[in-house]
Structures are given as structure tokens and as C-alpha cells.
Amino acid sequence: MNQKKILIIGPSWLGDMVIAQKLFKVIKDIYPDSELHVASPAWTIPLVTRMPEVDQSISLPFSHGELNILKRYQIAKVLKLEGYSKAIVLPNSFKSALIPFFAGISKRTGFLGEMRFALINDRIKKDPSLYRTVDQFLALAPKSKGTKVSLSTYLISKPSQGKKLLPGKLSGSDKVLGIAPGAEYGESKRWPIEYFADVANEAIQKGWVVISLGSTHDQDLGKTLDRLTKNKVINLIGKTKLEEVIDVMSLCQTFLSNDSGLMHVAASLNIKQVAIFGSSDPKKTPPLSRHAKLAYLDLSCSPCFERICPLQHTNCLKNIKPSEIIKKLI
């Protein structure tokens, strides 16, 4: 069957978008002649454009939680001209299913989700045994019917562009450690910045070049890290676009982060990494890489999935000591 054009309504979180790439790869394996178009929030587009499986990215001008039915209708009328044969809706929300419905796409695949029985006509029942996000996404894939599929994915990176963003030059013998101390979700996913500084100082003492990365929301963390490391870390937090972050990360031999979007980016770049989990569950959203090592205490109160520790101690993170991470990392 030749599926000429398929529209994917992608997730809003960067990490989920990286995970969704596995689904894109399976679709391309099953329908190699298809065009895969991914519609997602503007902040995810630099990531989507680095996925070789995606033929076209479509930036959706909505903030987190924004409904704006009229604007969705207007976008759908434009997309209707593309003549999509199928749409796959990854988020479970009502609003995420509106554009394929308004665009009149004949087959609209997704989980039943939030009050959208009429919007999704190829309804997939959620299998409670599929706990990992990647397995839930893959449940929306078309049936392979014997076609061999692969879950091996990568992000396109440009190391030469990454080098241009660094002060001075890296030599070929430099060992580079990337660290990302932020986590957009909340403080219950952020390992203490003092611990990140301890790891950075130890790595620098051992001859590593350390680069810190993150968004503008993480800039206060970057300033604290500068102070605690006496400005010996190359601080790019809030100073780079997402596509530039990908290029800089491709220069790293190893990467340390919380459970965050950049954790998943590191996994797709096949970088050796250590990922620290606090309130979230590594069984649900692990970094999908054989090079990943996890730090997770599995306390009796974990995972709580709260943004702020309801017990006001955050022991799930504080009790993971820098010495343990250094052993895993360098």
C-alpha cells in the first residue's frame, strides 16, 4: 500500500518528541515511499528538522495548553490542500485531534484520549501493559505485515558548527563532558546544582573540558555553576538555539543530565551518558540508548511525578551523591 502523505501531530515535550522518532522510523520502514509531515509546537521544530525520517515540519503557533479552536481550524484548512491519506495523533488531548478532523483526513489514528470519540476514527485501545512511552507511541504504528522494521534512530548533527560556538579551539585529544543541570518540569527532577559543580570540578581536575548546556530558564543554574567552579566551565546555558545545542552535544564524549529533553537528545546522538532520575520513573521514559547509565534510588515515595517534592525533602535526588556519579561518568 502506498501511503503518499502522512500527518503526525507530535508531542509538546522535547523528550517525548525524541522518543516519537522511533515511531517515525517504523512508519518509514513500512511505507518507504511515503512523505512524513510532523506538526508540533514551534520550540520542537529545530529537533524535528534534525530527524532524517521527517520530510516536512509544520510549526504550530500554540503555547502549552492553548485551545484556540479558530486558529486550529484555519491551519487545518491550509493542511487539507496537502491531501493526507492518514493522520496519527500522539498526544491524548482533545485539542491535538482537532486539526486532522478539521482537515478532513480520512483515517485519523490515535488513542481515544480526552473526549474525542468523534475526532479519532481509527481508535487504538491503550494496552495497560505498555508502560514505556516509546511502546505506547509504537502501538499507533501501522501493521508491518512482515516488513522488517528497525528502531535504530539518530539525530543529524554538525560537529563543525558546534566547534564554532566554543571559545578557543578543542584539540582532537580533548575529552569533553557535557552537563545539563536543568529540567523544565520542575525542581523535583533537578539534581542539586552543588552536586553538578562537584562533578564538574572533579572532571576539570582530571583534564576534561566541561560544557554546560540548557535553556534560558536554566540561566540562574548556570550562574551558580560558574561561581562554584570559578568560571572553569564553558557556560552555554541560554546562549544557544536548540539546533546549536545538538551540534555542541555531538562533540561530547559523555553527558550528565537530569531526566530532561537533553537527556533524550544525548541518547539519540549515541553519547555515553549518565541520567539522574528523581520524581519520575526510568521505567517509563528511559534514555533509549545502550550507552546510557541511570542513577535512581527507587525510594518508597518514588516515583511521585510531582513538580515539587510533596514531602519537602527531595531525598530521591539529594541522596544520590556526586562520588557515585563520578564513578559512572568518568
Phi, psi and omega per residue, in radians:
M1 nan 2.266 -3.137
N2 -1.681 1.778 3.072
Q3 -1.529 1.784 -2.992
K4 -1.206 -0.876 -3.123
K5 -2.360 2.262 3.130
I6 -2.157 2.264 3.094
L7 -1.761 2.231 3.040
I8 -1.902 2.230 2.947
I9 -1.597 1.897 -2.992
G10 -1.510 2.926 3.128
P11 -1.293 2.901 -3.091
S12 -1.606 -0.466 -3.118
W13 -1.484 2.431 -3.121
L14 -1.024 -0.764 -3.130
G15 -1.064 -0.754 3.117
D16 -1.129 -0.592 3.119
M17 -1.162 -0.693 3.070
V18 -1.084 -0.752 3.115
I19 -1.083 -0.671 -3.123
A20 -1.097 -0.369 3.128
Q21 -1.029 -0.514 3.088
K22 -1.061 -0.722 3.084
L23 -1.122 -0.765 -3.140
F24 -1.017 -0.702 -3.130
K25 -1.126 -0.747 3.134
V26 -1.106 -0.758 3.120
I27 -1.043 -0.759 -3.137
K28 -1.176 -0.583 3.084
D29 -1.176 -0.676 -3.111
I30 -1.352 -0.715 3.134
Y31 -2.120 1.332 -3.043
P32 -1.108 -0.379 -3.127
D33 -1.644 0.069 -3.084
S34 -1.383 2.782 2.965
E35 -1.802 2.195 -3.124
L36 -1.878 2.035 3.117
H37 -1.922 2.280 -3.121
V38 -2.021 2.114 3.081
A39 -1.819 2.182 -3.073
S40 -2.772 2.930 -3.121
P41 -1.009 2.668 -3.028
A42 -0.960 -0.647 -3.051
W43 -1.229 -0.253 3.114
T44 -1.614 -0.243 -3.003
I45 -1.063 -0.730 3.097
P46 -1.007 -0.520 3.084
L47 -1.286 -0.807 -3.109
V48 -1.062 -0.657 -3.111
T49 -1.201 -0.240 3.089
R50 -1.647 0.143 3.123
M51 -1.747 2.018 -3.072
P52 -1.125 -0.325 -3.129
E53 -1.327 -0.338 -3.021
V54 -1.633 2.170 -3.139
D55 -1.497 -0.537 3.139
Q56 -2.634 2.368 3.062
S57 -1.864 2.495 -3.100
I58 -2.179 2.024 -3.094
S59 -1.429 2.152 3.110
L60 -1.706 2.187 -3.008
P61 -1.518 0.870 -3.103
F62 -2.096 2.470 3.037
S63 -1.445 2.967 3.115
H64 -0.971 2.187 3.058
G65 1.443 -0.059 -3.086
E66 -1.312 2.277 -3.132
L67 -1.528 -1.193 3.076
N68 0.807 1.188 -3.079
I69 -1.054 -0.694 -3.127
L70 -1.053 -0.807 -3.138
K71 -1.126 -0.676 3.106
R72 -1.124 -0.676 3.105
Y73 -1.108 -0.755 -3.134
Q74 -1.116 -0.727 3.103
I75 -1.125 -0.719 -3.130
A76 -1.072 -0.675 -3.139
K77 -1.122 -0.605 3.071
V78 -1.228 -0.771 -3.107
L79 -1.203 -0.425 3.116
K80 -1.019 -0.523 -3.133
L81 -1.177 -0.301 3.137
E82 -1.284 -0.370 3.120
G83 1.187 0.792 -3.140
Y84 -1.114 2.427 3.084
S85 -1.532 -0.326 -3.047
K86 -2.779 2.615 2.994
A87 -2.254 2.502 3.045
I88 -2.148 2.158 -3.078
V89 -1.853 1.954 -3.084
L90 -1.406 -0.788 3.099
P91 -1.179 2.754 -3.122
N92 -1.615 -0.039 -3.009
S93 -1.323 2.726 3.075
F94 -1.051 -0.838 -3.041
K95 -1.106 -0.557 -3.090
S96 -1.216 -0.350 -3.135
A97 -1.605 -0.081 -3.042
L98 -1.215 -0.772 -3.053
I99 -1.077 -0.852 3.091
P100 -1.043 -0.640 3.122
F101 -1.161 -0.876 3.136
F102 -1.099 -0.527 -3.127
A103 -1.372 -0.105 3.101
G104 1.197 0.493 3.108
I105 -1.212 2.238 -2.924
S106 -1.169 -0.636 3.141
K107 -2.074 2.061 -3.069
R108 -2.144 1.807 -3.019
T109 -1.667 2.421 3.073
G110 3.070 2.995 2.997
F111 -1.307 2.704 -3.083
L112 -0.984 -0.767 2.972
G113 1.088 -2.513 -2.920
E114 -1.640 1.704 3.037
M115 0.867 0.849 -3.066
R116 -2.318 0.606 -3.127
F117 -0.971 -0.705 -3.101
A118 -1.385 -0.332 -3.061
L119 -1.504 -0.548 -3.135
I120 -1.860 2.116 -3.132
N121 -1.893 -0.110 2.983
D122 -2.034 1.422 -2.957
R123 -1.532 2.180 3.122
I124 -1.775 2.209 3.123
K125 -1.355 2.275 3.142
K126 -1.202 2.226 3.089
D127 -1.546 1.996 -3.091
P128 -1.074 -0.316 3.122
S129 -1.350 -0.255 3.118
L130 -1.560 1.569 -3.044
Y131 -1.512 -0.678 -3.109
R132 -1.192 2.469 3.122
T133 -1.011 -0.709 -3.118
V134 -1.084 -0.666 -3.140
D135 -1.230 -0.593 3.064
Q136 -1.144 -0.750 3.103
F137 -1.097 -0.760 -3.097
L138 -1.160 -0.396 3.087
A139 -1.146 -0.298 3.129
L140 -1.578 -0.042 -3.125
A141 -1.253 2.635 3.031
P142 -1.123 2.728 3.130
K143 -1.179 2.369 -3.046
S144 -1.333 -0.470 3.134
K145 0.888 0.814 3.071
G146 1.585 -0.195 3.115
T147 -1.186 2.303 3.117
K148 -1.289 2.209 -3.132
V149 -2.087 2.736 -3.131
S150 -2.238 2.500 3.078
L151 -1.779 0.194 -3.139
S152 -1.378 2.021 -3.113
T153 -2.270 2.831 3.080
Y154 -2.663 2.765 3.018
L155 -1.754 2.431 3.072
I156 -1.220 2.210 3.113
S157 -2.194 2.770 -3.115
K158 -2.274 1.463 -3.082
P159 -0.980 -0.622 -3.134
S160 -1.095 -0.603 3.081
Q161 -1.231 -0.642 3.112
G162 -1.080 -0.697 -3.133
K163 -1.094 -0.571 -3.122
K164 -1.149 -0.354 -3.104
L165 -1.509 -0.141 -3.060
L166 -1.690 2.434 3.051
P167 -1.213 2.312 -3.063
G168 1.308 -2.882 -3.104
K169 -2.221 2.515 3.008
L170 -1.504 2.376 3.030
S171 -1.521 2.847 -3.124
G172 -1.117 -0.340 -3.104
S173 -1.651 -0.093 -3.124
D174 -1.153 2.344 3.013
K175 -1.658 2.178 -3.019
V176 -2.000 2.186 3.045
L177 -1.899 2.154 3.028
G178 -1.705 2.419 3.068
I179 -2.284 2.473 3.121
A180 -2.275 1.670 -3.035
P181 -1.399 -0.096 -3.080
G182 -1.581 2.976 3.003
A183 -2.818 1.984 -3.020
E184 -1.033 -0.538 -3.011
Y185 -1.088 -0.750 -3.113
G186 2.774 3.035 -3.014
E187 -1.181 -0.376 -3.137
S188 -1.308 -0.005 3.021
K189 -1.975 0.086 -3.077
R190 -1.853 2.002 2.999
W191 -1.071 2.502 -3.081
P192 -0.937 2.364 -3.105
I193 -1.099 -0.514 3.092
E194 -1.094 -0.590 3.121
Y195 -1.244 -0.712 3.062
F196 -1.016 -0.715 3.139
A197 -1.112 -0.705 3.109
D198 -1.045 -0.766 3.126
V199 -1.133 -0.774 -3.133
A200 -1.069 -0.782 -3.139
N201 -1.095 -0.704 3.105
E202 -1.134 -0.743 3.138
A203 -1.125 -0.747 3.131
I204 -1.087 -0.704 3.121
Q205 -1.093 -0.536 3.139
K206 -1.535 0.080 3.042
G207 1.695 0.195 3.125
W208 -1.479 2.605 2.900
V209 -1.570 2.242 -3.089
V210 -1.995 2.258 3.138
I211 -2.119 2.241 3.084
S212 -1.773 2.438 -3.047
L213 -2.339 2.664 3.103
G214 2.872 -3.091 -3.094
S215 -1.609 3.111 3.097
T216 -1.079 -0.448 3.115
H217 -1.189 -0.297 -3.078
D218 -1.748 0.128 -3.002
Q219 -1.122 -0.574 3.085
D220 -1.130 -0.647 3.068
L221 -1.102 -0.703 3.127
G222 -1.097 -0.697 3.131
K223 -1.154 -0.712 3.098
T224 -1.121 -0.715 3.114
L225 -1.089 -0.721 3.081
D226 -0.994 -0.800 -3.099
R227 -1.134 -0.745 -3.057
L228 -1.334 -0.316 3.125
T229 -1.933 0.161 -3.138
K230 0.956 0.723 3.065
N231 1.059 0.494 3.135
K232 -1.583 -0.148 3.062
V233 -1.592 2.425 3.027
I234 -1.336 1.867 -3.016
N235 -1.629 1.853 3.079
L236 -1.905 0.210 -3.098
I237 -1.122 2.143 3.127
G238 1.317 0.110 -3.077
K239 -1.944 0.051 -3.076
T240 -2.332 2.640 2.992
K241 -1.369 2.852 -3.082
L242 -1.036 -0.743 3.142
E243 -1.123 -0.541 3.091
E244 -1.262 -0.639 3.070
V245 -1.029 -0.764 3.117
I246 -1.023 -0.759 -3.119
D247 -1.163 -0.705 3.103
V248 -1.171 -0.732 3.138
M249 -1.062 -0.539 -3.137
S250 -1.155 -0.236 3.101
L251 -1.511 -0.199 -3.032
C252 -1.437 2.428 2.989
Q253 -1.410 -0.522 3.127
T254 -2.631 2.813 -2.972
F255 -2.521 2.378 3.124
L256 -2.102 2.267 -3.123
S257 -2.720 2.925 2.900
N258 -1.376 -3.127 2.985
D259 -1.261 1.722 -3.019
S260 -2.592 3.083 3.091
G261 -1.034 -0.704 -3.125
L262 -1.207 -0.439 3.007
M263 -1.029 -0.788 -3.135
H264 -1.242 -0.595 3.064
V265 -1.078 -0.778 3.109
A266 -1.015 -0.697 3.121
A267 -1.098 -0.703 -3.140
S268 -1.295 -0.307 3.064
L269 -1.594 0.007 3.135
N270 1.018 0.667 3.077
I271 -1.552 2.497 2.963
K272 -1.083 2.375 -3.040
Q273 -2.624 2.717 2.938
V274 -2.114 2.210 -3.105
A275 -2.008 2.242 -3.079
I276 -1.799 2.199 -3.116
F277 -1.979 2.324 3.080
G278 -1.993 -1.607 -3.068
S279 -1.388 -0.212 -3.107
S280 -1.681 3.103 -3.004
D281 -2.041 2.026 3.126
P282 -1.147 -0.246 3.072
K283 -1.329 -0.397 -3.097
K284 -1.583 -0.807 -3.073
T285 -2.282 1.044 3.133
P286 -1.283 2.752 2.965
P287 -1.153 2.223 -3.024
L288 -1.552 1.276 -3.088
S289 -2.657 2.438 3.086
R290 -1.292 -0.188 -3.140
H291 -1.594 0.012 -3.036
A292 -1.579 2.415 2.965
K293 -2.048 2.516 -3.070
L294 -1.944 2.593 2.986
A295 -2.148 1.936 -3.057
Y296 -2.671 2.274 -3.052
L297 -1.581 -0.351 3.134
D298 0.928 0.895 3.115
L299 -1.173 2.903 -3.123
S300 -1.097 -0.439 3.135
C301 -1.612 0.052 -3.081
S302 -1.851 2.625 -0.194
P303 -1.462 2.451 3.128
C304 -1.751 -0.337 3.138
F305 1.062 0.323 3.115
E306 -1.511 2.645 3.102
R307 -1.302 -0.592 3.099
I308 -2.185 2.384 -3.088
C309 -0.994 2.075 -3.136
P310 -1.205 -0.303 3.120
L311 -1.699 -0.029 3.046
Q312 1.075 0.551 3.076
H313 -2.254 -0.453 -3.135
T314 0.876 0.703 3.141
N315 -1.138 -0.381 3.128
C316 -1.077 -0.411 3.100
L317 -1.861 -0.782 -3.072
K318 -1.091 -0.513 -3.093
N319 -1.499 0.009 2.965
I320 -1.580 1.884 -2.986
K321 -1.537 2.600 -3.140
P322 -0.956 -0.635 -3.126
S323 -1.049 -0.621 3.120
E324 -1.188 -0.682 -3.130
I325 -1.215 -0.711 -3.139
I326 -1.038 -0.696 3.110
K327 -1.081 -0.693 -3.139
K328 -1.297 -0.518 -2.896
L329 -1.630 -0.901 -3.028
I330 -2.277 nan nan
